[in-house]
Amino acid sequence: MDELRVNKVFAGFLFSGLLLMAGIKISDVMVPHQELAQNSYVIEVAETTKVSASAPVENSPKPILAMIADADLGAGEKISKKCSACHVFDAGGKNKVGPALWNIVNRPMGAVDGYSYSTALAGFGGNWDYQSLNAFLLKPKAYINGTKMNFAGLKKSKDRVNLIAWMRTKADSPAVLPTADDIAAEGAN
């Protein structure tokens, strides 16, 4: 390689660097940098100095048995529309992504024929009584860890009560309403 070729390559790199520096200076002149008096988007953050000494309170569902008799079935049917993408509520309805929910109240958990339940729900045991439906609908994954149900839950207890009361009517013979003794026992727990 001759000496002139090395000089040409070096001069090319040097010239490229000079062009880059000149471009930066020209852009600074055309669009000068300014310090803002205040941020364009002000985000207010409340300062808290209070420290809680107690442990967090467990997020368990509120008692609902006393509210079931006075539930709004129309509102429950409206809420059920959220569920209808995965479940069917009609008698003899075919399983969808989730099992058919006809006659769900007081039915054994994991008992719909032809539906493949998660091992967590299949092995959980018990019946879908009012309290278990309430706890499950609050947050399914917290109630039965490992369930396949991908639903965040219903935060408002009134929504859960209305839905459970409406599902109660979707049966050959609806489950009996809670007695005064049942309501008193739930309140004592």
Residue pairs with C-beta under 8 A, 6 or more apart in sequence:
59 138
59 139
59 142
60 135
61 131
61 134
61 135
61 138
61 157
61 160
62 157
63 183
63 186
63 187
63 189
64 130
64 131
64 134
64 157
64 160
64 161
64 164
64 186
65 130
65 131
65 178
65 182
65 183
65 186
66 178
66 183
66 186
66 187
67 157
67 158
67 161
68 130
68 161
68 164
68 165
68 168
68 177
68 178
69 177
69 178
71 161
71 162
71 164
71 165
71 166
72 162
72 165
73 162
73 165
73 166
73 169
75 158
75 159
75 162
76 162
76 163
76 164
76 165
76 166
76 167
77 166
79 154
79 159
79 162
79 163
79 166
80 89
80 163
80 166
80 167
82 151
83 89
83 98
83 101
83 151
83 163
85 96
85 97
86 96
86 97
86 98
86 151
87 96
87 97
87 98
87 99
87 100
87 101
88 94
88 95
88 96
88 100
88 101
88 102
89 100
89 101
89 102
89 167
89 170
90 100
90 102
90 170
91 102
91 103
91 172
92 102
93 100
93 102
94 100
95 112
95 114
95 115
98 115
98 149
99 112
99 115
99 117
100 112
100 115
101 167
101 170
102 170
102 171
103 170
103 171
103 172
104 128
104 133
104 167
104 170
104 171
105 128
105 129
105 130
105 133
105 164
105 167
105 168
105 171
105 174
105 175
106 127
106 128
106 129
106 175
107 127
107 128
108 126
108 127
108 128
109 121
109 124
109 125
109 126
109 127
109 128
109 132
110 117
110 121
110 122
110 123
110 124
117 148
118 146
118 147
118 148
119 146
120 144
120 145
120 146
120 147
121 144
121 146
121 147
121 148
124 144
126 132
128 136
130 164
130 178
131 186
132 143
133 160
133 164
133 167
134 157
134 160
134 161
134 164
135 143
136 143
136 144
137 153
137 154
137 160
137 163
137 164
138 153
138 154
138 155
138 160
139 152
139 153
140 147
140 149
140 151
140 153
141 147
141 149
142 153
154 160
154 163
168 174
168 175
178 186
